[in-house]
């Protein structure tokens, strides 16, 4: 298996990875390995994906009154997270 191993200042990783405070502005080791997945056809039956059989399984617990609030919720959460992160960086 091919791998890449290098060291660098963690500041270079900050734009792409949210690092814990303890790893910020330090020399860190970066190891890149290929991500390997096994296609469903090659997996044993007990490990195959059951996505089709579980779709809608939690529908009975859905609250129709909250459906309207769900629209745009992900986008709003992303904006709030970005603003919180930006404010934390501005206060540092």
Backbone as CSV, one residue per row, in Angstrom:
resi,resn,N_x,N_y,N_z,CA_x,CA_y,CA_z,C_x,C_y,C_z
1,UNK,0.842,-1.170,0.000,0.000,0.000,0.000,0.892,1.239,0.000
2,UNK,0.554,2.170,-0.848,1.326,3.401,-0.951,0.834,4.407,0.092
3,UNK,1.750,5.112,0.709,1.402,6.113,1.717,2.361,7.286,1.613
4,UNK,1.904,8.432,2.073,2.735,9.634,2.126,2.819,10.044,3.589
5,UNK,4.025,10.355,4.037,4.239,10.759,5.420,5.138,11.994,5.420
6,UNK,4.676,13.045,6.091,5.459,14.281,6.136,5.135,15.038,7.422
7,UNK,5.967,16.010,7.747,5.684,16.889,8.878,5.507,18.301,8.357
8,UNK,4.680,19.063,9.056,4.449,20.457,8.663,3.843,21.204,9.830
9,UNK,3.810,22.520,9.713,3.155,23.330,10.721,1.654,23.189,10.531
10,UNK,0.947,22.952,11.608,-0.488,22.701,11.524,-1.275,23.893,10.976
11,UNK,-0.691,25.074,10.981,-1.377,26.242,10.423,-1.724,26.024,8.952
12,UNK,-0.913,25.232,8.261,-1.187,24.944,6.854,-2.413,24.052,6.687
13,UNK,-2.775,23.318,7.720,-3.930,22.426,7.648,-5.233,23.101,8.066
14,UNK,-5.138,24.193,8.788,-6.330,24.844,9.341,-7.403,25.179,8.305
15,UNK,-7.053,25.582,7.090,-8.130,25.877,6.130,-8.942,24.648,5.711
16,UNK,-8.397,23.455,5.917,-9.112,22.262,5.454,-9.528,21.306,6.563
17,UNK,-8.925,21.422,7.749,-9.233,20.520,8.851,-9.419,21.349,10.121
18,UNK,-10.491,21.065,10.856,-10.733,21.748,12.125,-9.940,21.020,13.202
19,UNK,-8.766,21.535,13.508,-7.866,20.880,14.467,-8.178,21.274,15.903
20,UNK,-7.961,20.362,16.838,-8.103,20.724,18.251,-7.080,21.795,18.620
21,UNK,-7.400,22.586,19.614,-6.526,23.689,20.044,-5.118,23.182,20.362
22,UNK,-5.024,22.005,20.960,-3.718,21.465,21.359,-2.799,21.197,20.164
23,UNK,-3.361,21.075,18.969,-2.536,20.797,17.788,-2.287,22.037,16.927
24,UNK,-2.850,23.149,17.299,-2.710,24.357,16.471,-1.332,24.980,16.649
25,UNK,-0.809,25.526,15.544,0.489,26.211,15.508,1.619,25.347,16.071
26,UNK,1.620,24.096,15.694,2.668,23.150,16.102,3.091,22.344,14.888
27,UNK,4.255,21.764,14.979,4.668,20.803,13.965,3.858,19.527,14.185
28,UNK,3.251,19.028,13.119,2.467,17.802,13.205,2.910,16.850,12.102
29,UNK,2.645,15.588,12.318,2.945,14.583,11.303,1.652,14.296,10.551
30,UNK,1.749,14.298,9.231,0.598,14.026,8.383,0.884,12.734,7.616
31,UNK,-0.035,11.801,7.735,0.079,10.529,7.027,-1.138,10.391,6.132
32,UNK,-0.902,10.173,4.845,-1.990,10.019,3.883,-1.988,8.578,3.392
33,UNK,-3.110,7.910,3.631,-3.291,6.528,3.199,-4.502,6.456,2.285
34,UNK,-4.510,5.552,1.339,-5.697,5.421,0.497,-6.860,4.855,1.311
35,UNK,-8.044,5.350,1.056,-9.236,4.851,1.712,-9.762,3.700,0.864
36,UNK,-9.885,2.539,1.464,-10.319,1.372,0.710,-11.710,0.958,1.170
37,UNK,-12.560,0.770,0.201,-13.886,0.253,0.507,-14.069,-1.056,-0.241
38,UNK,-14.870,-1.901,0.318,-15.168,-3.181,-0.321,-16.560,-3.072,-0.915
39,UNK,-16.701,-3.267,-2.237,-18.029,-3.196,-2.853,-18.978,-4.203,-2.198
40,UNK,-20.281,-3.861,-2.129,-21.275,-4.740,-1.516,-21.226,-6.154,-2.085
41,UNK,-20.966,-6.278,-3.378,-20.958,-7.598,-4.007,-19.899,-8.512,-3.407
42,UNK,-18.826,-7.931,-2.855,-17.731,-8.726,-2.291,-17.857,-8.924,-0.778
43,UNK,-18.819,-8.260,-0.132,-18.982,-8.371,1.315,-19.802,-9.606,1.660
44,UNK,-19.555,-10.165,2.836,-20.431,-11.243,3.293,-21.850,-10.706,3.468
45,UNK,-22.858,-11.578,3.365,-24.256,-11.150,3.446,-24.559,-10.345,4.711
46,UNK,-23.935,-10.686,5.823,-24.237,-9.979,7.071,-23.630,-8.578,7.119
47,UNK,-22.792,-8.204,6.160,-22.187,-6.874,6.136,-22.708,-6.011,4.992
48,UNK,-23.587,-6.541,4.162,-24.087,-5.779,3.020,-24.990,-4.645,3.488
49,UNK,-25.032,-3.601,2.684,-25.839,-2.430,3.005,-27.328,-2.770,3.004
50,UNK,-28.025,-2.285,4.007,-29.463,-2.491,4.107,-30.218,-1.184,3.924
51,UNK,-29.666,-0.270,3.144,-30.264,1.050,2.997,-31.697,0.949,2.497
52,UNK,-31.922,0.129,1.496,-33.270,0.004,0.947,-34.269,-0.505,1.961
53,UNK,-33.859,-1.380,2.861,-34.784,-1.960,3.819,-35.030,-1.072,5.035
54,UNK,-34.188,-0.056,5.265,-34.391,0.799,6.436,-34.924,2.181,6.084
55,UNK,-35.029,2.491,4.800,-35.529,3.804,4.408,-36.947,3.996,4.947
56,UNK,-37.180,5.078,5.616,-38.495,5.407,6.133,-38.862,4.715,7.429
57,UNK,-37.924,3.991,8.010,-38.234,3.231,9.217,-38.607,4.135,10.393
58,UNK,-38.113,5.357,10.419,-38.411,6.281,11.533,-39.541,7.251,11.206
59,UNK,-40.214,7.035,10.087,-41.268,7.947,9.651,-42.355,8.111,10.713
60,UNK,-42.664,7.048,11.452,-43.717,7.125,12.460,-43.379,8.110,13.581
61,UNK,-42.089,8.447,13.733,-41.659,9.371,14.784,-41.539,10.810,14.280
62,UNK,-41.788,11.021,13.009,-41.664,12.357,12.427,-42.736,13.281,12.980
63,UNK,-42.385,14.545,13.156,-43.327,15.544,13.639,-43.633,16.484,12.476
64,UNK,-44.805,16.329,11.851,-45.133,17.154,10.682,-45.078,18.652,10.971
65,UNK,-45.310,19.051,12.215,-45.277,20.469,12.562,-43.876,21.056,12.426
66,UNK,-42.855,20.207,12.490,-41.475,20.692,12.399,-40.927,20.668,10.977
67,UNK,-41.688,20.133,10.048,-41.198,20.035,8.660,-40.790,21.381,8.084
68,UNK,-41.596,22.405,8.337,-41.293,23.733,7.797,-39.986,24.270,8.376
69,UNK,-39.714,23.983,9.649,-38.472,24.439,10.272,-37.251,23.732,9.701
70,UNK,-37.460,22.510,9.189,-36.345,21.753,8.637,-35.823,22.364,7.344
71,UNK,-36.695,23.066,6.625,-36.275,23.681,5.364,-35.240,24.752,5.660
72,UNK,-34.065,24.591,5.134,-32.995,25.562,5.331,-32.249,25.407,6.643
73,UNK,-32.593,24.393,7.445,-31.942,24.228,8.749,-30.455,23.934,8.597
74,UNK,-30.105,23.094,7.640,-28.691,22.755,7.465,-27.899,23.984,7.062
75,UNK,-28.437,24.743,6.119,-27.742,25.946,5.671,-27.574,26.942,6.819
76,UNK,-28.623,27.102,7.622,-28.563,28.027,8.757,-27.522,27.570,9.777
77,UNK,-27.471,26.265,10.041,-26.489,25.735,10.991,-25.067,25.960,10.485
78,UNK,-24.859,25.801,9.177,-23.529,26.014,8.600,-23.110,27.480,8.758
79,UNK,-24.040,28.390,8.510,-23.741,29.823,8.655,-23.421,30.142,10.112
80,UNK,-24.227,29.614,11.044,-23.991,29.873,12.465,-22.636,29.333,12.914
81,UNK,-22.282,28.138,12.428,-20.991,27.551,12.795,-19.849,28.405,12.252
82,UNK,-19.988,28.862,10.998,-18.949,29.698,10.402,-18.791,30.993,11.186
83,UNK,-19.915,31.623,11.524,-19.841,32.885,12.254,-19.256,32.693,13.649
84,UNK,-19.630,31.598,14.321,-19.077,31.324,15.653,-17.575,31.102,15.563
85,UNK,-17.148,30.362,14.559,-15.724,30.087,14.376,-14.979,31.381,14.073
86,UNK,-15.576,32.221,13.216,-14.948,33.487,12.852,-14.837,34.387,14.079
87,UNK,-15.900,34.437,14.895,-15.865,35.267,16.111,-14.821,34.763,17.084
88,UNK,-14.673,33.459,17.212,-13.654,32.898,18.101,-12.265,33.264,17.619
89,UNK,-12.055,33.229,16.308,-10.745,33.582,15.744,-10.479,35.087,15.893
90,UNK,-11.519,35.907,15.769,-11.347,37.348,15.928,-11.011,37.725,17.357
91,UNK,-11.531,36.941,18.308,-11.291,37.224,19.727,-9.944,36.688,20.208
92,UNK,-9.297,35.872,19.392,-8.015,35.288,19.801,-6.880,36.273,19.666
